[in-house]
Every structure is written in structure tokens, then in C-alpha cells.
């Protein structure tokens, strides 16, 4: 633990109440716990605490209880955690790829994961960029997202999404699907790479925003199909381009620490045993995986 975070922990533990970074710094300096030659040590304190919360997430000893005020995470039963808004605002202000919802059934005839053929050129022609904030409130468009199902041997990589992410439908749920919204710069490459061998670097870059893999590993990517579900209002607005990612190493790090947590490899049986803890897209992927188990396998 660094000088600033150690001093903050000791001051908060002694005071037994949330404090601002300036209050923590003043108290720590006055009693000799903190020595700094900088002109604005309270700004350094705020930066150190914010970085600790962002990088360590639920493992951090600290949390915000409101804008600019910090407490110890062990007090969470007394003070609800405040999530900084800048990350969510940045996401909602990005441009994403959408297409008319009236055209959806041309590409996915019903709910589920569809690996059959469709007119990819037509889908490409209908896509256009739109500000995410506007798309979330516009039921006339469908948002395109990438979906990666990561596997090592006979296990699936699962994780839990925290309240730091803007998709409230996923808060507190587990998932076995990584990925995110597609951006306009990715539009033509992504929609033309249903053969992932053609654009594996692009796809792995997309996956790498959430998951950092062993750089020595050589993941194998396979296109899985289009994923759609209308059981929830927000799901009706998203169409997933889904890929299997097969790893030859179980080594990984979460790229969005604090946003994704409790990541681990699990067998299909383990996932099925607690299926109610997973979000609805994962239900479809789980059922499809069970069906694949019953069919002859194409992969060696």
C-alpha cells in the first residue's frame, strides 16, 4: 500500500466516517501520517484513491459514497456506493452501428442463436452510425454488438458485471459473453469477416478491451451466428455477432477491472447448475451449448 492510500486508510479508520480527499489529506498531514512536497497534495490523494477504486474494483479498500467523498468499503452496509458518471457518459457519447428494426426478421427469423445464411451485404447496406445515447432511446433501430464466448478445453470463462457499467439489465448478473458495441470505424471490416481468419487481429482487439490474454497464446476464433432475444425490452434493441474463442492457455487478466469481476473458467455443468444467476443472452448460449453436446462434434 502506498503512502497516500495507507494514510487514507488509517485516517478513515480512525474517524469512522466518509471524508473528502482534502479532509483526509489535512488530517493525515497534521498528525504526521503523510508528508508531501507537492503544492496540491489533496489532488494527489484524490487521484490515488480514484485509481485504487478503478483498478481494484470490489477488491479496493475504498469506495465513493458521493461525488468527491470517500469511505472504507467495509462500511458498505452503512453507506451505498456511488459510481462516478464520467465512464458512463463517455460510453453514451460514442457513435455505434445500428440498422432499422423493421429489417430484423430478414436476418434472424426468431429468438435464439442463428448460424444459418442470410444476406450479409443487405445488412451492411442498412447499417449506419448513431450516437449511442440516441440509439438507446430509439426503438426504430437495432444496435450491433460483438459477442465472444471464451473457452479453454471443456470450460467456459464466466464473469459478473458490476454497477459501474451502464447496461443496468446486466448489473449483478453473471455472463459467459464478452464484447461490446460496434463502432462505425469497424463497420465494414466487422460485417465482412464472418470468416474470422480474415480479421482475427481486429476481433482480438475488440475482445482485448475486456479481456487480456496471454500474449504468447494463439486463440482460435470461429463465427458462431447471430444472437437475438426479445424477452427484455433492452434486448430487443441489440443483435449480437457471436464468435467462439478457443484458448490454448488458461492465463488471462480482466481488462476492465472494477467493471467485470469474479472471472473464472467453469464447466458447462457448473454453469447450468446456477443458470438463474446469468443474464438472458447467456441462457440462449447455455442451451445451445447443451444441444451441441448432444450432436456429433465437428471440432477435433
N, C-alpha and C positions, 0 to 999 in steps of 0.2 A: 504494500500500500504506500503511495507517495505521500510527501509531506502535507500537501493540501487536503487530500482525502482522509488521511489519518487525523489531521487536526479537526476536520469537519465532523468525522465520526465521534471523536471524543467530546466536542462541544455539544453536538446534538444529544448525545447520550447523557450528558450532564444536565442540560437544560430541559430535556424531556418535552420538547415542543418544536413545531416547524419554525424554521428561520429563513431569512433571505441570505443570499451569498454575502452581502455586505455585513449583516449582523454576525454571521458565522466568522467572517474574517476579522472583524473588530474584536470579538471576544477571544478568538484564538491568538491574536497579536498581543492583546492586553495581558493575557496570562502566560505568554511566552511559548505557547504551543506552535506558533507559526512565525517564521522570520522570512521576510521578503524584501528585496531591494527595489522591486518594481513600483511604479507610480500608482498603479491601479490593481492592487492585489485582489480586491473583491471581484474584478472581472476575470482574473485568473482562476479564482475559486469557482466562480460560476461555470467557466469553461471546463474545469477539471470535473466538477460534479455532473455536468451535462454529458460530457464524453463518457464518463463511467456508466451512466444510465443508458446511453445509446449503445455502447459497445457490449455491455454485460447483460442488459435487459433485466429479466426477473432474478438474475444472479447478483445484480448490484445491491450493495448495502443501502443504497439511497433511492429515493423516488421524489417526484414533484407532487405536491398536494394542490398547488395552484400555480399560475404563471409567476415564476421568479421566487417561489418559496419551496424549500426542500425539507424533507424529513427522513427518518430511517424507515427502510422497508418493513422492518419488524413491527412497525406501528400501523400497518395497512388496515388492521381491523378497526382502528380509530379514525383514520383519515383516508378517504378514497384517493386513488392515484389519478393525477392529472396528466393527460397526454398532450405534448406540445403539438401545435397545429401546423407548424411550418412544413412538416413532411407531408401531411395530408393535402395541404394547399398546393404544394409543388406537384403532387400527383394529379390532382384535379385540373391543374392548369396546363397539362401536357396535351398534345394532339395525338389522337388514337385513330385506328382504322375502323370504319363502320360500313354497313351496306343496308339497303332497305329491308325492314322486317317483313314486308309483303312478299319478298322473294325467298324467304327462309325455306319453305317447303320444296323448292326446286333442288335444294342441296341436302336437306335432312327431312325425310318424309314423316318421321315421328321421333318421339323421345328415345334417347339411347346413344350408343356409340356406333357410328355407321362407317364401315370400311369399304362400302361399295363405290362404284364410279359415279361421277357427276361432272357437270360441265365446269371445269376449273377456270376456263377462260371467261365464261359468263360471270362467275363470281368475282374475278379480278376486275372486270369491266365495271361492275356495280359498286366497287369499293371506293371510298373517298375519305379524306381526313376530316375529323371533327374534334373540337375541344371536348375533353373528357367530361368536364363539368356539365356541358350542354347535353352530351350523349346520355349521361346518367338520368336526365330528366326528360328524355325524348323517346317515347315508346315506338316511334316510327322507324327506329334504326336498331340494328344488331351490332354489338361490339365484338370484334375478333380478338381472341386471346390464344396464346400458346399454352399447351398443357404437356408437361413432361412427367412420365411415370418412371421413376428411377429404381432399377433392380440390381441386386448383386446375388448371384447364384439363385437360390429359390426364395429370396427375401425382397420385400419392398421397403423403400425408405419413406417413413411417415414422419409427420411433424404436427405441431399445434400452432395456429395463428393467434397472435396477441391482439389486444385492443389498439395497438399502435397503428395497425393498418386500417385504411378507410373502408374496406368491404365489411360492413357490420354483420352481414349474413354469415361471415366466417369466424367471427370472434368466439373464441373458446372451443372451436371445433378442431378436430384433427383432419388431416388430409393426406392423400398419397399422390397429389398432383402439384407439381411445381409449375412456375410460369407466370405470365402476366400479359397485359395489353400489348398489342402490336402497334408499332409507330409507323407513320407514313413513310419514313426512310426505308423501312423493312418491307413495305407493301409488295412490290414486285418480286424481290428475291424470295420472301417467305411463301407467297402463294404459288410460286413456280418450283418449289422444292418438296414436292411430295415424295421425291426420291432424296432422302436426307444426305446421301453421299455427295450430292452436288453442293450442298451448303452447310455441311456439318460445322465449320467454324462459326458461321452466323448463328446457328441454333445453340451451340455451346456457349457463345457469348450471351445469348438471351438467358439461358439456364444459369450462367455464371453470376447473374445479378442476385440470385437467391442461394446458389449452391456452389461452393468452391471444391473442385475435385482434385485428386492427386495429379499434379502436372505430368507425372510420368505415365499415367494411365491413358489408355486409348478407348474411350467409350464408343460403343456401337449404337447408332441411332436407327430406329425403324419407324416409318409412318404407321400410325395405328388407325386413324379415322377421325371423323368429325363428331364432336361430343355436344349434345344438347339436352336440356331438361327444362320443363316449364312448370315444375312443381312449386317453385317460388317465384315471386314477381321479378326479383333481380336476375334470376337465372334465365328468364325469358329474353333478357337483353344481351345474352352472351353466347357465342359459338366458339367452341374450343377446337383448335387444330392440334391433334393429340399424337404424341410420339412416345415410344418405349425407348428408354436409355439403359443399356446393359453395361455394367461396370465390370472391370477385371480387378478392382481393388475396392475394399470397403472403407478406405480412407476418404474423409470429406470434412469440410467446415461449412457452417451456415454463413452465407454472405450477408444476410440481413439480421444480424444478431440484435435481439430486442424486439424483432418483429415476428420471427419464427423461432420456436423453442421446442424442447423435448424431442429432437430429431433422433430417430433410431431405425435400424433395419428390423423388420418383423416378417414372420411367415404369413402366408395367406390365412392360415388357420387362426393365428393370433389376431389378425385384423378383423376377421369375420366374428370372432368371439366378442368384440367390442364395437361392432359396426355402428351402434347407435351414437357413438362419440364422434363419428365422421360426418363431414358435410355432404350434401346431396350428390354432387358430381362424383365423389369417391364411392358412393353407393353403386352407381352405374358401373364404375371401373371394377369394383369388387365383384359384382355379379358377372361381368364379362370375363374376369379372370377365372371365376369358378367354372364358367361354361367352357373356357379354353382347356381347363384341366380335364374335362370330360371328353374333349376331342383329341384326335391324334395330333401330336406336336409337329410343327414344321421346322422349328429350330432344333439343332442337334443339342 
